[in-house]
Amino acid sequence: MGAEYAISPAVSLAGAYYRNNTEVAGVDGSRGLFILAGYYALSKRTSLYAEIDRTRYRGGLIASSAQSRQTGISLGINHLF
């Protein structure tokens, strides 16, 4: 589930939430992922982006039981050829 909002013709914000429930070899677990992104169009084919995501693990989905959350940050340029 997600949404995008255009602040101006060049700037937009997007957000999404995904949830996965899994059972592998009798081990139940779930993962919730929230993403927030911003985009700035330099031209019709080139844009800058910044994204941050936060993942929360529950159950036995990952090898280390000490890790229950993970955060990622992405910055970059998209160009369509």
Stockholm file with secondary structure:
# STOCKHOLM 1.0

chainA/1-81         MGAEYAISPAVSLAGAYYRNNTEVAGVDGSRGLFILAGYYALSKRTSLYAEIDRTRYRGGLIASSAQSRQTGISLGINHLF
#=GR chainA/1-81 SS CEEEEESSSSEEEEEEEEEEEEEETTEEEEEEEEEEEEEEESSSSEEEEEEEEEEEEEESCSSCTTCCEEEEEEEEEEECC
#=GC SS_cons        CEEEEESSSSEEEEEEEEEEEEEETTEEEEEEEEEEEEEEESSSSEEEEEEEEEEEEEESCSSCTTCCEEEEEEEEEEECC
//
